[in-house]
């Protein structure tokens, strides 16, 4: 009889514990039911890339001097620079420039080390193609103007979580002038300069 009562007690404890776990799960479920969905309805909604996003590379043909620095700093020697030497001007003349985005790792070294700033990163990330050879962009395709999500009237731009205002978790229906949480880079620099000025003034007063 005692063994049977112990079994009944253990079963009751396990039942209560299982009901507790189910209640905890349902509380999380009901909490999420109150929130609006934050799924990005692509392609009608698109996230705004971050400030230092590395998308498709933009190339300006007129600025290129065919120095091939981009080729030397590229980890996989990716950019193809075709040039010929002009004997009259004694300078290189660019004939063709191309980058294969099917192989590119978007490290940004070519943009960082370009002496004439003819290369720059854009916000364009839609580079899908049915044929991998279509991802080999020539100087004409690379020279296409950068695309921005905020410029498309048919798309609702949404901010990433890191760029939402403090305490906001839903990127929908945000006013365009809403400020993100934290300080912007230029504000951080201003704050650092003010601290330096204050330290220099304190040193001058002590002297």
DAJOGI-V752444 format. One record per residue. RES is the residue in one letter. PHI is phi in whole degrees, 0 to 359 (999 if undefined). OMEGA is omega as a letter, one per 20 degrees, with the letter a starting at -180 (999 if undefined). D_LAST is the distance of its C-alpha to the last C-alpha in whole Angstrom. Layout:
res | phi | omega | d_last
RES | PHI | OMEGA | D_LAST
RES | PHI | OMEGA | D_LAST
This chain:
res | phi | omega | d_last
X | 999 | a | 92
X | 295 | r | 89
X | 297 | r | 88
X | 295 | r | 89
X | 294 | r | 86
X | 296 | r | 83
X | 297 | r | 84
X | 295 | r | 84
X | 295 | r | 81
X | 297 | r | 79
X | 295 | r | 80
X | 293 | r | 79
X | 298 | r | 76
X | 297 | r | 75
X | 294 | r | 77
X | 296 | a | 74
X | 294 | r | 71
X | 295 | r | 72
X | 295 | r | 73
X | 296 | r | 69
X | 296 | r | 68
X | 296 | r | 70
X | 296 | r | 68
X | 297 | r | 65
X | 295 | r | 66
X | 292 | r | 67
X | 295 | r | 64
X | 295 | r | 62
X | 297 | a | 65
X | 294 | r | 65
X | 294 | r | 62
X | 286 | r | 62
X | 293 | r | 65
X | 283 | a | 63
X | 274 | r | 60
X | 279 | r | 61
X | 293 | r | 61
X | 246 | r | 58
X | 293 | r | 60
X | 283 | a | 60
X | 276 | r | 63
X | 290 | j | 63
X | 265 | a | 64
X | 281 | r | 64
X | 234 | r | 60
X | 222 | r | 57
X | 284 | r | 54
X | 281 | a | 51
X | 297 | r | 49
X | 290 | a | 46
X | 295 | a | 43
X | 248 | r | 43
X | 291 | a | 47
X | 255 | r | 49
X | 256 | r | 52
X | 300 | a | 54
X | 277 | r | 53
X | 261 | a | 53
X | 237 | r | 54
X | 253 | a | 53
X | 297 | a | 56
X | 290 | a | 55
X | 273 | a | 51
X | 290 | r | 53
X | 249 | r | 53
X | 58 | a | 55
X | 281 | r | 52
X | 64 | r | 53
X | 295 | r | 49
X | 299 | r | 50
X | 288 | a | 53
X | 289 | a | 51
X | 272 | r | 49
X | 288 | a | 51
X | 298 | a | 52
X | 239 | r | 56
X | 50 | a | 56
X | 278 | a | 57
X | 301 | r | 57
X | 253 | a | 60
X | 247 | r | 59
X | 250 | a | 62
X | 220 | r | 61
X | 224 | a | 63
X | 273 | r | 62
X | 269 | a | 62
X | 289 | a | 64
X | 290 | a | 63
X | 269 | a | 59
X | 56 | r | 59
X | 223 | r | 57
X | 284 | r | 58
X | 242 | a | 60
X | 288 | r | 59
X | 253 | a | 63
X | 206 | r | 62
X | 218 | a | 60
X | 210 | r | 60
X | 224 | r | 59
X | 266 | a | 61
X | 284 | r | 59
X | 285 | a | 62
X | 246 | a | 60
X | 301 | r | 56
X | 258 | r | 54
X | 55 | r | 51
X | 282 | r | 48
X | 83 | r | 47
X | 295 | a | 46
X | 297 | r | 48
X | 289 | a | 46
X | 293 | a | 43
X | 259 | r | 44
X | 294 | a | 46
X | 288 | a | 44
X | 252 | a | 46
X | 56 | r | 45
X | 274 | r | 49
X | 246 | r | 49
X | 207 | r | 48
X | 275 | r | 48
X | 246 | r | 50
X | 266 | a | 51
X | 279 | a | 55
X | 240 | a | 56
X | 273 | a | 60
X | 244 | a | 61
X | 288 | r | 64
X | 209 | r | 67
X | 282 | r | 71
X | 241 | a | 71
X | 295 | r | 68
X | 290 | r | 68
X | 287 | r | 67
X | 276 | r | 64
X | 273 | a | 64
X | 270 | r | 62
X | 271 | a | 62
X | 297 | r | 60
X | 288 | r | 62
X | 292 | r | 61
X | 291 | a | 58
X | 278 | r | 57
X | 299 | a | 58
X | 300 | a | 56
X | 299 | r | 54
X | 257 | r | 55
X | 238 | a | 53
X | 297 | a | 55
X | 288 | a | 54
X | 271 | a | 56
X | 270 | a | 59
X | 288 | a | 61
X | 271 | a | 63
X | 238 | r | 61
X | 268 | a | 59
X | 283 | r | 55
X | 239 | r | 54
X | 272 | r | 50
X | 287 | a | 49
X | 300 | a | 48
X | 291 | a | 45
X | 252 | r | 44
X | 275 | r | 46
X | 299 | a | 44
X | 297 | r | 43
X | 86 | a | 46
X | 265 | r | 49
X | 247 | a | 51
X | 252 | a | 54
X | 280 | a | 53
X | 278 | r | 56
X | 57 | r | 56
X | 267 | r | 52
X | 295 | a | 51
X | 297 | a | 50
X | 265 | r | 46
X | 290 | a | 46
X | 270 | r | 42
X | 284 | r | 42
X | 286 | r | 40
X | 86 | a | 36
X | 267 | r | 34
X | 283 | a | 35
X | 303 | a | 33
X | 292 | r | 32
X | 290 | r | 30
X | 296 | r | 29
X | 296 | r | 27
X | 298 | r | 26
X | 296 | r | 24
X | 294 | r | 23
X | 294 | r | 21
X | 296 | r | 20
X | 295 | r | 18
X | 296 | r | 16
X | 297 | r | 15
X | 296 | r | 14
X | 293 | r | 12
X | 295 | r | 11
X | 294 | r | 10
X | 295 | r | 9
X | 295 | r | 6
X | 295 | r | 5
X | 292 | r | 5
X | 292 | r | 4
X | 290 | 999 | 0
